[in-house]
Amino acid sequence: MKKYRITSKIRFTVFAVIVALCIFTGISTIAGNNIASSSSMTQYQCVEIESGDTLWNIAKEYKPDNKDVRQVVYDICEANDMSAEDLNVGQKIIIPVYQ
């Protein structure tokens, strides 16, 4: 069996740190593959309530063709932690932007 001798402690320490960082980076890269990207996060649009606006009309205006108005109204209420009766003129609410 061949024996190795460390001739420079500084060089060995630098080598060990670089190897540890490479291993850590590799593991982090592999483990990070399951993280959701920003394109899948919900985006919102801010809307100011005007006189005569109802949550139903706002939902109809901002909904995509493939979504039911009732689901959009529910999503708006959930995003703003409110009910449909809580609308006031001048209030700003957020509307989910559907992709």
Long-range contacts (C-beta under 8 A, 24 or more apart in sequence): 39-99, 42-96, 42-97, 43-96, 43-97, 44-79, 44-94, 44-95, 44-96, 44-97, 45-94, 45-95, 45-97, 46-92, 46-93, 46-94, 46-95, 47-92, 47-93, 47-94, 47-95, 48-90, 48-91, 48-92, 49-87, 49-88, 49-89, 49-90, 49-91, 49-92, 49-93, 50-89, 51-89, 53-87, 53-89, 54-84, 54-87, 55-84, 55-87, 56-84, 58-93, 58-95, 62-95, 63-98, 64-98, 67-98, 72-96
